[in-house]
């Protein structure tokens, strides 16, 4: 699991510290947006949803999480 070391990333322009070796799924889950997120780009490259569990974020990564909000 995590070794206690933190890395810094940017998600949607905001700096955040997360545990080293966190996956995209773990990041989105910790932000409570996993079920709302439709697309993720890391350093301007789209990461497919079926790769989120295995894609490990690195120090300095820039993450963009895009979601679609339904109107009412």
GIGIQUI-V461250 format. One record per backbone hydrogen bond with DSSP energy under -1.0 kcal/mol. CO is the residue of the C=O (numbers start at 1). NH is the residue of the N-H. Records with the same first field share a line. If there is no record, write none. Layout:
# GIGIQUI-V461250
CO->NH + NH
This chain:
# GIGIQUI-V461250
5->20
7->18
8->60
9->16
10->63
11->14
14->11
16->9
18->7
19->22
22->57
23->27
24->28
25->29
26->30
27->31
28->33
29->32
33->37
39->66
40->47
41->64
42->45
45->42
48->51
49->52
51->55
52->25
55->24
58->61
61->10
62->43
63->12
64->41
66->38 + 39
